[in-house]
Amino acid sequence: MLSISVLDLVHVHPGTPIKEAINNSVRIAQEAEQQGFQRVWYAEHHNMPTIASSATSVLIGHVADHTTKIRLGSGGVMLPNHSPLVIAEQFGTLATIHGDRIDLGLGRAPGTDQMTLRALRRSPAAAENFPADIVELQEFLGDGTQHINAYPGRGTNVPLYILGSSLFGAELAARLGLPYAFASHFAPTHLRQVAMVYRDNYQPSERHPEPYFIAALNAIVSEDENEAIAEANETFELRVEALVGRNRKFSEADKQLLMVSPAAEQVRTMLQYTAVGKPDQVAEYFRDFATEYQADELITTLASPSVEGQLRTLTLLGNELA
């Protein structure tokens, strides 16, 4: 059976309170659990008014309190922003409270801009320590006794994943014998090469004797194909306005010009791996995608612009793949 996870960025819709976004994420996790999805991932971002997943470990704990069995993970914690000891304590606490439901995905990017990075009191050079920080984090979560131990954390052996959008992450995950998730939902260009490099260079570890490759894609599902297509077009326009137009207000004429600009075409390329349509069409896309790239697991973002559309996608896709 195809293993599928969900990436939830906890979107804050214009004019709505942040608490509503968090409540919606609880609803999404509950529906994902009911439909048999593997896990829900939450990504660390900062200084972004439309994303409310900055305090990732706190959010995971909240969602875990409102679900019972689905796995919950960081997708990911941006490790250069933090001390490995603190992350071990946070996720060790989550694992102690909620048992074997917690996953720790790790990223190297800051998840923000340079000014906010300074507000986090971290140096851009901290990313250079990413490989060593992962090893240190593994030690804090492991069974060995050290001069400094994470309490809670030690002995929890929270599963680690490396998440990224580059060959660097794939090579590092292969060298450390860890699962690797590639962000092909927004960085599709090198997916085939990344999958090959990761598998060809994989060094078996005690916990992961075989490589475990995860690929990401977007999905919008509806019983009405035209509705799914309309939502996909709206999502594209919103993404262009956010990434290219920096959420500025445009006249209708200027907006039309923006949508056919070279920059907008770059956004369309970013969304290359997007499955849109009826449940059987999207399910077939998912199966073919997993087969083509030898993915052991898929991560899907719920690309509908509304929470109702996101929940509908979960329900229909879950029923189709059951």
The 8 nearest C-alpha neighbors of each residue, nearest first, counted from 0:
[[1, 2, 320, 321, 3, 286, 296, 295],
 [0, 2, 3, 296, 286, 320, 295, 297],
 [3, 1, 296, 37, 0, 297, 4, 295],
 [4, 2, 297, 37, 36, 296, 298, 1],
 [3, 5, 298, 38, 37, 36, 39, 297],
 [4, 6, 39, 299, 298, 300, 40, 7],
 [7, 5, 40, 300, 39, 299, 41, 298],
 [6, 8, 9, 41, 40, 5, 300, 39],
 [7, 9, 10, 50, 41, 52, 42, 6],
 [10, 8, 51, 7, 50, 20, 52, 24],
 [11, 9, 50, 49, 8, 20, 12, 51],
 [10, 12, 49, 20, 50, 17, 9, 13],
 [11, 13, 15, 10, 14, 49, 20, 16],
 [14, 12, 15, 11, 49, 16, 48, 10],
 [13, 15, 12, 16, 11, 17, 49, 19],
 [14, 16, 13, 12, 17, 11, 19, 20],
 [17, 15, 18, 19, 14, 20, 11, 12],
 [16, 18, 20, 19, 11, 21, 15, 51],
 [19, 17, 21, 20, 16, 22, 15, 23],
 [18, 20, 22, 17, 21, 16, 23, 15],
 [21, 19, 23, 17, 11, 18, 22, 9],
 [22, 20, 24, 18, 23, 19, 9, 25],
 [21, 23, 19, 25, 24, 20, 18, 26],
 [24, 22, 26, 20, 21, 25, 19, 27],
 [25, 23, 27, 21, 26, 22, 9, 28],
 [24, 26, 28, 22, 23, 27, 62, 29],
 [27, 25, 23, 29, 24, 28, 30, 22],
 [26, 28, 24, 30, 25, 29, 31, 310],
 [29, 27, 31, 25, 30, 26, 32, 24],
 [28, 30, 32, 26, 31, 27, 66, 25],
 [29, 31, 33, 27, 32, 28, 34, 26],
 [32, 30, 28, 34, 36, 29, 33, 27],
 [33, 31, 29, 35, 69, 30, 34, 36],
 [32, 34, 30, 31, 35, 29, 36, 28],
 [35, 33, 317, 31, 32, 36, 30, 314],
 [36, 34, 32, 33, 31, 37, 317, 321],
 [35, 37, 31, 3, 4, 34, 38, 32],
 [36, 38, 4, 3, 2, 35, 70, 69],
 [39, 37, 70, 4, 71, 69, 36, 5],
 [38, 40, 5, 71, 4, 6, 72, 70],
 [39, 41, 6, 72, 74, 73, 71, 5],
 [42, 40, 73, 74, 7, 8, 6, 52],
 [43, 41, 74, 75, 73, 52, 8, 44],
 [42, 44, 53, 76, 52, 55, 75, 110],
 [45, 43, 110, 53, 111, 42, 52, 47],
 [44, 46, 111, 47, 53, 110, 43, 115],
 [47, 45, 48, 111, 115, 44, 112, 50],
 [46, 48, 45, 49, 50, 44, 51, 111],
 [49, 47, 50, 46, 11, 51, 45, 10],
 [48, 50, 11, 10, 47, 12, 51, 13],
 [51, 49, 10, 9, 47, 48, 11, 52],
 [52, 50, 9, 53, 10, 11, 49, 17],
 [53, 51, 55, 43, 54, 9, 50, 42],
 [52, 54, 43, 44, 55, 45, 51, 42],
 [55, 53, 57, 52, 56, 58, 43, 51],
 [54, 56, 58, 53, 57, 52, 43, 59],
 [55, 57, 59, 58, 54, 60, 89, 90],
 [58, 56, 60, 55, 59, 54, 61, 89],
 [57, 59, 61, 55, 60, 56, 62, 54],
 [60, 58, 56, 62, 61, 57, 63, 55],
 [59, 61, 63, 57, 58, 62, 56, 64],
 [60, 62, 58, 64, 59, 63, 57, 65],
 [61, 63, 65, 59, 64, 60, 25, 58],
 [64, 62, 60, 66, 65, 61, 59, 67],
 [63, 65, 61, 62, 66, 60, 67, 97],
 [64, 66, 62, 63, 61, 25, 67, 29],
 [67, 65, 63, 64, 29, 68, 62, 69],
 [66, 68, 69, 63, 65, 64, 32, 29],
 [67, 69, 66, 70, 100, 32, 63, 71],
 [70, 68, 32, 38, 67, 71, 37, 100],
 [69, 71, 38, 100, 101, 68, 37, 39],
 [72, 70, 39, 101, 38, 40, 102, 100],
 [71, 73, 102, 40, 103, 101, 74, 39],
 [74, 72, 75, 41, 104, 40, 103, 76],
 [75, 73, 42, 40, 41, 104, 72, 76],
 [74, 76, 73, 104, 42, 105, 106, 77],
 [75, 77, 105, 43, 73, 78, 106, 104],
 [78, 76, 106, 107, 79, 80, 109, 105],
 [77, 79, 80, 81, 76, 106, 105, 107],
 [80, 78, 126, 125, 81, 77, 107, 129],
 [81, 79, 78, 77, 121, 109, 119, 82],
 [82, 80, 78, 79, 83, 86, 85, 77],
 [81, 83, 84, 85, 86, 80, 78, 79],
 [84, 82, 136, 86, 85, 87, 132, 81],
 [85, 83, 87, 82, 86, 88, 149, 136],
 [84, 86, 88, 82, 87, 83, 89, 81],
 [85, 87, 89, 83, 88, 84, 90, 82],
 [88, 86, 84, 152, 85, 90, 89, 91],
 [87, 89, 91, 85, 152, 86, 151, 149],
 [90, 88, 86, 92, 91, 87, 85, 93],
 [91, 89, 93, 92, 87, 88, 86, 94],
 [152, 90, 92, 88, 151, 94, 93, 89],
 [91, 93, 95, 89, 90, 151, 94, 88],
 [92, 94, 90, 96, 91, 95, 97, 60],
 [95, 93, 98, 91, 97, 96, 92, 101],
 [94, 96, 92, 93, 98, 97, 91, 151],
 [97, 95, 93, 94, 98, 92, 91, 60],
 [96, 98, 94, 95, 93, 100, 99, 63],
 [99, 97, 94, 95, 100, 96, 101, 93],
 [98, 100, 101, 94, 97, 157, 70, 102],
 [101, 99, 70, 98, 71, 97, 69, 102],
 [100, 102, 71, 72, 99, 70, 94, 157],
 [103, 101, 72, 158, 71, 157, 104, 159],
 [104, 102, 159, 73, 72, 158, 160, 105],
 [103, 105, 160, 75, 73, 74, 161, 159],
 [106, 104, 75, 161, 76, 162, 77, 160],
 [107, 105, 77, 162, 75, 108, 76, 163],
 [106, 108, 77, 126, 78, 79, 129, 109],
 [109, 107, 110, 106, 77, 126, 79, 111],
 [110, 108, 111, 77, 80, 107, 79, 116],
 [111, 109, 44, 108, 45, 43, 77, 112],
 [110, 112, 45, 109, 44, 115, 116, 46],
 [113, 111, 115, 114, 116, 110, 109, 46],
 [112, 114, 116, 115, 117, 111, 123, 109],
 [115, 113, 117, 116, 112, 118, 111, 119],
 [116, 114, 118, 117, 112, 113, 119, 111],
 [117, 115, 113, 119, 118, 114, 121, 112],
 [116, 118, 120, 115, 119, 114, 121, 113],
 [117, 119, 115, 120, 116, 114, 121, 113],
 [118, 120, 116, 117, 121, 115, 80, 122],
 [121, 119, 117, 118, 116, 122, 80, 115],
 [122, 120, 119, 117, 116, 80, 123, 125],
 [121, 123, 124, 125, 120, 117, 116, 126],
 [124, 122, 125, 126, 121, 116, 113, 109],
 [123, 125, 122, 126, 127, 128, 121, 79],
 [124, 126, 79, 127, 123, 122, 128, 121],
 [127, 125, 79, 129, 128, 124, 107, 123],
 [128, 126, 125, 129, 124, 130, 79, 123],
 [129, 127, 126, 131, 125, 130, 132, 79],
 [128, 130, 132, 126, 127, 131, 133, 107],
 [131, 129, 133, 132, 128, 134, 171, 127],
 [132, 130, 134, 133, 128, 129, 135, 136],
 [131, 133, 135, 129, 134, 130, 128, 136],
 [134, 132, 136, 130, 135, 131, 137, 129],
 [133, 135, 137, 131, 136, 132, 138, 130],
 [136, 134, 132, 138, 133, 137, 131, 139],
 [135, 137, 133, 83, 139, 138, 134, 132],
 [138, 136, 134, 140, 135, 139, 141, 133],
 [137, 139, 141, 135, 136, 140, 134, 143],
 [138, 140, 136, 137, 141, 153, 149, 148],
 [139, 141, 153, 156, 152, 137, 138, 154],
 [142, 140, 154, 138, 156, 153, 139, 143],
 [143, 141, 154, 153, 144, 140, 156, 138],
 [142, 144, 141, 145, 138, 154, 153, 139],
 [143, 145, 142, 146, 148, 147, 153, 141],
 [146, 144, 147, 148, 143, 139, 138, 142],
 [145, 147, 148, 144, 143, 149, 139, 138],
 [148, 146, 145, 149, 144, 139, 84, 150],
 [149, 147, 145, 139, 150, 153, 146, 144],
 [148, 150, 152, 153, 88, 151, 139, 87],
 [151, 149, 152, 88, 153, 148, 91, 92],
 [150, 152, 91, 92, 88, 149, 153, 95],
 [91, 153, 151, 149, 88, 140, 150, 87],
 [152, 154, 140, 149, 141, 155, 139, 142],
 [153, 155, 142, 141, 156, 140, 152, 143],
 [154, 156, 157, 152, 153, 140, 91, 141],
 [157, 155, 140, 141, 154, 158, 153, 142],
 [156, 158, 155, 102, 159, 140, 103, 101],
 [159, 157, 102, 103, 156, 160, 101, 104],
 [158, 160, 103, 104, 157, 102, 161, 177],
 [161, 159, 104, 178, 179, 177, 105, 103],
 [162, 160, 105, 179, 104, 172, 106, 180],
 [163, 161, 180, 106, 105, 179, 181, 104],
 [164, 162, 181, 168, 165, 182, 106, 180],
 [163, 165, 182, 181, 186, 183, 166, 168],
 [166, 164, 167, 168, 163, 169, 193, 181],
 [165, 167, 169, 168, 193, 170, 164, 196],
 [168, 166, 170, 165, 169, 171, 163, 164],
 [169, 167, 171, 166, 163, 170, 165, 172],
 [168, 170, 166, 197, 172, 171, 167, 173],
 [171, 169, 173, 167, 168, 172, 197, 166],
 [170, 172, 174, 168, 173, 169, 167, 175],
 [173, 171, 177, 175, 169, 174, 170, 179],
 [174, 172, 201, 170, 176, 171, 197, 175],
 [173, 175, 171, 172, 202, 176, 201, 170],
 [176, 174, 172, 173, 177, 171, 202, 204],
 [175, 177, 204, 173, 202, 203, 174, 172],
 [176, 178, 172, 175, 160, 173, 179, 207],
 [179, 177, 211, 160, 212, 210, 161, 172],
 [178, 180, 161, 212, 162, 172, 160, 213],
 [179, 181, 213, 162, 214, 212, 161, 163],
 [180, 182, 214, 163, 164, 183, 162, 213],
 [183, 181, 164, 184, 215, 186, 163, 185],
 [182, 184, 187, 186, 215, 185, 181, 216],
 [183, 185, 216, 215, 182, 217, 272, 186],
 [184, 186, 269, 183, 270, 187, 182, 271],
 [187, 185, 183, 269, 182, 188, 184, 164],
 [188, 186, 183, 190, 189, 185, 269, 184],
 [187, 189, 190, 186, 183, 269, 191, 268],
 [188, 190, 192, 191, 187, 193, 186, 165],
 [191, 189, 193, 192, 187, 188, 194, 183],
 [190, 192, 194, 193, 189, 195, 292, 188],
 [191, 193, 195, 189, 194, 190, 196, 166],
 [194, 192, 196, 190, 195, 191, 166, 189],
 [193, 195, 191, 197, 192, 196, 190, 198],
 [194, 196, 192, 198, 193, 197, 199, 191],
 [197, 195, 193, 199, 198, 194, 200, 192],
 [196, 198, 169, 194, 173, 195, 200, 199],
 [199, 197, 201, 195, 200, 196, 210, 194],
 [198, 200, 196, 197, 201, 195, 173, 194],
 [201, 199, 197, 198, 173, 196, 202, 174],
 [200, 202, 173, 198, 199, 197, 174, 210],
 [201, 203, 176, 174, 173, 200, 204, 175],
 [204, 202, 208, 176, 209, 207, 201, 205],
 [205, 203, 176, 207, 208, 206, 202, 175],
 [206, 204, 207, 208, 203, 176, 209, 177],
 [205, 207, 204, 208, 176, 203, 177, 209],
 [208, 206, 204, 209, 205, 203, 176, 177],
 [209, 207, 203, 204, 205, 206, 210, 176],
 [208, 210, 207, 203, 211, 201, 204, 176],
 [211, 209, 198, 201, 178, 212, 207, 208],
 [210, 212, 178, 295, 179, 209, 213, 177],
 [211, 213, 179, 294, 295, 178, 180, 210],
 [212, 214, 180, 296, 294, 297, 295, 179],
 [215, 213, 297, 181, 180, 294, 298, 183],
 [216, 214, 298, 184, 183, 182, 297, 299],
 [215, 217, 184, 299, 272, 273, 183, 298],
 [218, 216, 273, 300, 299, 184, 302, 274],
 [217, 219, 274, 301, 273, 302, 275, 300],
 [218, 220, 275, 303, 302, 312, 227, 274],
 [221, 219, 312, 276, 277, 278, 227, 275],
 [222, 220, 223, 277, 227, 224, 276, 226],
 [221, 223, 277, 224, 278, 220, 276, 315],
 [224, 222, 221, 226, 225, 277, 227, 276],
 [223, 225, 276, 227, 226, 277, 221, 222],
 [226, 224, 228, 227, 223, 229, 276, 221],
 [225, 227, 229, 223, 224, 228, 230, 221],
 [228, 226, 224, 230, 225, 221, 276, 229],
 [227, 229, 231, 225, 230, 226, 232, 224],
 [228, 230, 226, 232, 231, 227, 225, 233],
 [231, 229, 233, 227, 232, 228, 303, 234],
 [232, 230, 228, 234, 229, 233, 227, 235],
 [233, 231, 235, 229, 230, 234, 228, 236],
 [234, 232, 230, 236, 235, 231, 237, 229],
 [233, 235, 231, 237, 232, 236, 304, 230],
 [236, 234, 232, 238, 233, 237, 231, 239],
 [235, 237, 239, 233, 238, 234, 240, 232],
 [238, 236, 234, 240, 239, 235, 241, 233],
 [239, 237, 241, 235, 236, 240, 242, 234],
 [238, 240, 236, 242, 243, 241, 237, 263],
 [239, 241, 244, 237, 246, 238, 243, 242],
 [242, 240, 246, 245, 238, 239, 244, 243],
 [243, 241, 239, 245, 240, 238, 244, 246],
 [244, 242, 239, 245, 240, 241, 262, 263],
 [243, 245, 240, 246, 247, 241, 242, 239],
 [244, 246, 241, 247, 242, 243, 240, 239],
 [247, 245, 241, 240, 244, 248, 242, 243],
 [248, 246, 245, 244, 249, 240, 241, 243],
 [247, 249, 246, 250, 244, 240, 254, 245],
 [250, 248, 254, 253, 251, 247, 252, 244],
 [249, 251, 253, 252, 254, 248, 255, 256],
 [250, 252, 254, 253, 255, 249, 256, 248],
 [253, 251, 255, 254, 250, 256, 249, 257],
 [254, 252, 256, 250, 255, 251, 249, 257],
 [255, 253, 257, 251, 256, 252, 249, 250],
 [254, 256, 258, 252, 257, 253, 251, 259],
 [255, 257, 253, 254, 258, 259, 260, 252],
 [258, 256, 254, 260, 255, 259, 253, 263],
 [257, 259, 255, 256, 263, 260, 254, 236],
 [260, 258, 256, 257, 263, 261, 255, 264],
 [259, 261, 257, 263, 262, 258, 256, 264],
 [262, 260, 264, 263, 265, 259, 257, 258],
 [263, 261, 265, 260, 264, 266, 243, 257],
 [264, 262, 266, 260, 265, 261, 258, 239],
 [263, 265, 267, 261, 266, 262, 268, 260],
 [264, 266, 268, 262, 263, 267, 269, 261],
 [267, 265, 269, 263, 264, 268, 239, 270],
 [268, 266, 264, 270, 265, 269, 263, 271],
 [267, 269, 265, 271, 270, 266, 264, 187],
 [268, 270, 185, 266, 267, 271, 186, 187],
 [271, 269, 267, 268, 272, 185, 273, 184],
 [272, 270, 268, 269, 273, 267, 187, 184],
 [273, 271, 216, 270, 184, 217, 274, 187],
 [272, 274, 217, 218, 271, 216, 270, 275],
 [273, 275, 218, 281, 217, 219, 284, 272],
 [276, 274, 219, 218, 220, 227, 281, 273],
 [277, 275, 224, 220, 227, 280, 281, 221],
 [276, 278, 222, 221, 280, 224, 220, 279],
 [279, 277, 281, 280, 316, 315, 220, 282],
 [280, 278, 282, 281, 277, 283, 319, 276],
 [281, 279, 283, 277, 278, 282, 276, 284],
 [280, 282, 284, 278, 283, 274, 279, 276],
 [281, 283, 285, 279, 284, 280, 278, 286],
 [282, 284, 286, 280, 281, 285, 279, 287],
 [285, 283, 281, 287, 282, 286, 288, 280],
 [284, 286, 288, 282, 283, 287, 289, 281],
 [285, 287, 283, 289, 288, 284, 290, 282],
 [288, 286, 290, 284, 289, 285, 291, 283],
 [287, 289, 285, 291, 286, 290, 284, 292],
 [290, 288, 294, 286, 287, 292, 293, 291],
 [289, 291, 293, 287, 288, 292, 286, 294],
 [290, 292, 288, 289, 293, 287, 294, 286],
 [291, 293, 294, 289, 290, 288, 191, 194],
 [294, 292, 290, 289, 291, 295, 212, 194],
 [293, 295, 289, 212, 296, 213, 292, 214],
 [296, 294, 212, 213, 211, 293, 297, 2],
 [297, 295, 213, 2, 294, 3, 214, 212],
 [296, 298, 3, 214, 213, 215, 4, 299],
 [299, 297, 215, 4, 5, 3, 214, 6],
 [300, 298, 5, 216, 217, 215, 6, 4],
 [299, 301, 217, 6, 302, 5, 218, 216],
 [300, 302, 309, 218, 303, 217, 299, 219],
 [301, 303, 218, 219, 300, 217, 304, 234],
 [302, 304, 308, 309, 305, 219, 301, 230],
 [303, 305, 234, 302, 230, 306, 308, 233],
 [306, 304, 308, 307, 303, 309, 12, 302],
 [305, 307, 309, 308, 310, 23, 304, 303],
 [308, 306, 310, 305, 309, 311, 303, 312],
 [307, 309, 311, 305, 303, 306, 310, 312],
 [310, 308, 306, 312, 301, 311, 303, 307],
 [311, 309, 313, 307, 312, 308, 306, 27],
 [310, 312, 308, 314, 309, 313, 315, 307],
 [311, 313, 220, 309, 315, 310, 314, 219],
 [314, 312, 310, 316, 311, 315, 317, 31],
 [313, 315, 311, 317, 312, 316, 318, 310],
 [316, 314, 318, 312, 317, 313, 278, 311],
 [317, 315, 319, 313, 318, 314, 278, 312],
 [316, 318, 34, 314, 320, 315, 319, 313],
 [317, 319, 315, 321, 316, 320, 314, 34],
 [318, 320, 316, 317, 321, 278, 315, 279],
 [319, 321, 317, 318, 316, 282, 1, 0],
 [320, 318, 319, 317, 35, 34, 0, 316]]
